Amino acid sequence: MAETIIIGMSGGVDSAVAAAMMVEEGYTVEAVFMKNWNESDTEFCTATEDYHDALQVCEILGIPLRSVDFSDEYWNKVFQLFLKECQIGRTPNPDILCNKEIKFRVFLDHALDLGALRIATGHYAYINQTNGLYQLCRSANTEKDQSYFLYALNQDQLSKSIFPIGNCKKSKVRQKARELGFHNHDKKDSTGICFIGERNYRQFLKRFLPTQPGQIMTDEGEIIGEHDGLMYYTYGQRQGLGIGGGFGEKDAPWYVTDKDLDLNTLIVGQGHDHPELYH
């Protein structure tokens, strides 16, 4: 009897082709569409469209598709931590935590409960097993490599995961999807933070966190501007500071070098080779 693999189907072309490859290899494949964000705004949330794309793929492949709601788990295990990190001046990457806590924990547990032995996703990375240890490796397709977003996975999670398209070229993935008749063969790749989508980052954060404007100060203590709130800036940032090279002794751009949370002050240094950028 063929091994049962449950694939996380996002509605995108990568997971669609990953599912097709699993079917071609003879696995018993089932699909799960995860709803991780509770959002009714169809301008930014594409969950309904994504589900229909996933359903069309599953109908062509002849595999079942379940829809599960993990939005409560996502809110508690990912989004709340995202907000806390923003509040203390950090720049969190929620996709890394989502992989660790939702896709490869909550979804994995759900798949195991359904009778699967392993799960598959459409990530660009691959897993190498050596002497009983599982190594997460970068994709041969360096332009699309996603191993960075998966680095937090542990041995148990890696041992129960498959990345069918891990080393594939994106052009080949799209070509295969086109040949199979998938509507999403030319679908735009998702970018940015999943729950923010294409909307304005600052406007989104204002819905959940109060803004605290403050001063922009050089590393020498000179006040040269005002910031909109430390949570909107990240270390090494150059654009969007509202200050030009004319504030300094040289004609060079300014970069964020530090954040003083106690004084609510954004610290900047001039020049891409400023030593404070490398501390």
N, C-alpha and C positions, 0 to 999 in steps of 0.2 A: 504494500500500500504506500502511495506517494506521501512524502512529508507535507504537512499543512503549513503554509506560510501565509501570514496575514500582513498585507502591505498597507502602510499609511498613505491614503490617496488624497492628495491636496487639491486636485483639479488642474494642476499644472502638467506640463509635458514631461517633466523628469520622472515623476512618480508613475505616470501613465505608461511610459516606455519600460520602466523598471518592472511593472506588473506584467507587461507583455513578455519580457525576457524570462520571468519566472514561469509563466505558463508554457513558453516554448521549451524550457528545460525540464518540464514534466512534473513540476510541483503542483500540489493542490492549492490553489491560490484563492484567497478571500480578501476583500478590501474593506477598510474602515475610513470613513471621512470624519475628521475631528473638527468640532466647533470649539475653538478655544477662547473666543472673545464674544461677549454679549453686546452686539451693536446692531441697531436698527437703521442706521444711516447708510443707505445703499450707495451714496456717492463715494464713500471711502471704504466701506466694508463690502467685499465681493463674495461673501460666503454662499449666497444663493446661486450666483453664476458659477462659482467654483464647484458646487455640489452637482449641478447639472452637467458640467464638463466631465466630472468624475463618473457620473452615471452613464454618460454616453460611451466612455471608454470601457466601463465594465460590461455594458451590453454587447459591445463588439467582441470583447474577450470571453464572454460567457461566464463571468465570475460574479458572485454576490457582492453587494455593497451595503454596509451598515453605516448609519450616521450616529455618532455618539457626541454627547455634550460634556466637554471637560472644562467649561468656562469657569465654574466655581474653583476647581483645582488650579486653573491658570491664575485666577485672581489672587488666590491665597499663596501660592507657591512661587509665582513669577512676578506678577504686577505689583504686589505690595512691596516686595523687596526692591523692585525697580524704583518705586517712589522713595523709599528710604535711602537708597543710594544717591538719588538726585538731591535729596535734602541735605546730605552731608558733603556735597560738592564733588561727588564722583560722576563718572560717565559710564553707566552700566550698559552691558550688552544683554538684553533679555533673551535673545535667541539662544545663547549658550545655556542659560538656565532652563529655558523651555525644552531644549533637547534632553538635558539631564533629568529634569523633574516631570515633564509631561510626555514627550514622545517616546523616551526610552525608559520610563518608569510607569507612569499611569497607563499609557497606551500599551506598553509591553505587558504589564500585569493583566490588562483587559484581554489582550490577544491570547495570553497563556490560559486564561479562564475559558476562552472560547475553544481551546483545544489545539492551538498552534504550538509549535516547538520553537519557532523563531519568527521575527518580524523583518520586514524589508522596507526601505525608504528610498527616495530618489536623490540621496546625497551624493556629492562628488568626493569620494574618499574610498579607501579600501582597508580591509582588515586582514592582517597577516598572522597566522598562527604558527608559533615556534616553541617547541618543547612545552606544550600545554599552556603557553601564555599568548594572549591576544594583543597584537600591536595595531594601533590606529595609524594608518599611513596616509601621506598626502596623495592626492589623485595625480595620475600621470598627466591629466589635463590641468596644468597649473593655472590657467586662466579662470577656471571654475572651481578650483579646489575649495572644499568646505571643511577640511579637517580641523581648522581653528575653532569652528562652532561646535565641534564634537569632542574637544579635548577632555572635557569633564566626565566622559563616560567611563565607568569602571569595568573590571574584567567580566563580571556577570552580564552587564548590559552588552558589551562587545561580543561575548560568546553567543548571544541570542539574536544577533543582528546581521543583516545582509545588505550590501549596497550594490545592486546589480549593475548600475550604470557608472560605478565609481571611477573608472578610468576612461570613459567614453568621451568623445568630442561632442560638443553641443550640436554642431551641425549634423552629425550622424544621428543623434537623438531625435532632432526635429525631422530629419529625412525619414527615419523609421516610423515616426508618428504619422507623417503624411501618407506613407505607403499603407499604413494600417487603417487610414480613414478617420483618425482622431481629429475632432474639431479644434483641439487645443494645440495643434502642431506648430502654429505660429503665434501662440499666446505670449504676451510680453512677460519676461521674467519678473518676479516679485523682487522689490528692493526696499531697503530701509527696515525700520522696526515694524514687525507684523501688525501690531494693533494700532499703529499710527497711520500706516499706509502712505498715501500721497499728501495727506493734510499737513498743515503748518505745525512744526514741532512745538514751537513756543505756545501757540494758541491751544494746542492739545494739553500741554502741561498745566496751563492756567486753570483748566477745569478741575484739577486735583490738588494743586499746590499753590499757596499764596506767593505772589511775586514780592521780592525784597530788593529794590534797586539800591545801588551803592556806588562807591567811587572806584575808578580805575587808577592805579598807582604804579609808577615805574619801580624797578628794583632798587632805585636810589631814593625813593620816598616822595617823588614829585607827583602831584595829582594832575592827570591829563585828560580826564573824562569821567563819564558815568556809565555803569553797566545796568542792565535790566533785571538782573538776578543771577547769582552765581550758578544756579542749576542749568542755565542756558549755555554755559561755556565749558570747553574741555581743554585739557593741557595740550599745548602746542597749536592751539587754534589761531588762525591768522585773520580769516574773513569775519566780517560782522562785528568788529570791535568798535567801529565808529571813530577810529583815530587813524590819522595818516602819518607818513614818514616825517612830515614837517615838524612834529613835536620834539624830535630828537636832534642830536648834533649831526647825524648822518641821514642820508636819504635811503632808509631801509624800512621794511615793514615791521610791525609789532606783532609779538606772539604772546599768548598766555603762558606764563611760567609757573604761576602758583595761585592758590586761593586762600585768603585769610578768612576763615569762617567766623572767628570771634569778632573781627572788625567788619565783616561783610565787604571785603575789599578784593578786587581782582588785580593781581600783580602781573605786569607785562614787562617784557624785555625786547630790545630792538635788535633785529638781525637774525637770520636763520642759524647762525653759529653761536648765538648767545649761550654762555656756559650753563645758565640755569635751565635751559631746555634739556639738558642731559644729566640732571641729578637723579 
